[in-house]
Amino acid sequence: MNFAPVIAAQWPEPAENEKNIAWVRDYWAALHEYSAPGGYINFQDADDQSRIEDTLGSNYPRLAGLKAKYDPDNFFHINQNIKPAAPAAGGVPSPAPVVLLTPPPADSAPADAAPPQASPPEAAPTA
């Protein structure tokens, strides 16, 4: 029987990082032989990228083929990334990135312009 353990560790003192990270990694190593290959994909982090193929099992080649067809440049590569398979004929090339420029507000002045002159406050109405 295999298990899918989740190890969540935190501690208040940054000075204890090295010691605690080592403990978590040792704990993972001790449990690993009793664990199912891969794991629950939404629990995986950047450290687990090497486990993606095990997690997806026999679905991985099919998903990598789809990735090669629809995202050959690996534009969508964050989180649990499926790397594209070798380029497939008939793939859909990714468009060039779009650079969005924000025009300056219409009422803005050039940097070298003189500051506007303050106008005197209006007199308050009298009753």
N, C-alpha and C positions, 0 to 999 in steps of 0.2 A: 504494500500500500504506500502511495506517495502523497505528500501534502503540498499545499501552496501557502507557505508561511509568508506573513507580511511583517517586516521589521521596521518599526517607526521609532526613532530615537531622537531625543532632544535633551539639552542640558543648558543650564543658565550661564555657565562661565566659559567664554571663548578660550581662556587659557587651558581648558581641559579638552579642546578639540582633538588633538593628536591621540590622546589616550582613549577617548570615547569612540572616535572613528575606528581605531584599531579594534576595540572591543566589538563593535557592530560587525566589522568585516570578519572577525574570528567567529562570532556567533553564526553569521551567514555560512561560513565554511563548514562549521560543525553540523548545520542542518541540511546542507546542500545534498548530501548523499540520500537523504530521505525525501527530497523534494521532487515534484514532477518537473520535467523539462519545461523550459519557457516560464510561463507564469501568467497571471491575469494582466492583460496588456495595459489597462488603465492604472495599474499600480507601478508600472515601469517608468524609469526616469532616464536621463541621459547616460547614466552609468550602465544601463541595461541594453544598450543598442545591440550588443553582441548576442542577445538572447531573442531577438525578434524572430529569427527563422524558427527557433525551437517553439516559440509561442504560437506562431501561425501554422506550424506543422506542414501538412501536405498542401495547404492553401497558398503557401509562400510563393512557389514558382508561378502560379496563375496570377497572383496579385502583382508580382514583379513584372510579369509580361504586360499587364494592364498599365502599370506605372510607366513602362518603357513606351507604350503606345500613346498615352495621354499626358504624361509629364516626363518626357525623356531628359529634360534638363534638371530634373529634381527640384523644381521651384518650391513645391510643397514638401519641405524636408524637416519640419519641426516635429518634436515629440517622437513617437514611435515610428520612425521612418522606414519605409520599404524602399530600398534602393532599386532603381530601374534595372531590369535585365538588360542584356546586350541590346543595342538599338535594333528595333524591329522595323522592317520595311513598312512604309505607310504610316509611320508615327506622326503625331500632330506636334509640329514644332511650337515651342513656347514663344509668345510674342515678346518683343523687346520691352524692357521695363518702362513704365510711364513715369515721367518726372512731373510732379504737380507743382506749379509755381503759384504763389499767392500774390496777386497784385497789391501794391500799397493802397491804403485807403485814399479815397479821392480828396479828402481834406488834409492830407499829410503834406508837409513842406520838405524840400530838400534839406539835407543835413547842414549845408552851409547857409541856410536862410536865417535872417534875423528873427529873434523871437517876437511873437505878437505883442503889441503894446497893450498894457492893461487899461481897461476903461474904468472910469469912476463908478462906484456902485450907485444904483438908482436910489432916489430918496424914497423912504417908506411912506406909504399913504397915510394921511392924517384923518382922524375921525371927526 
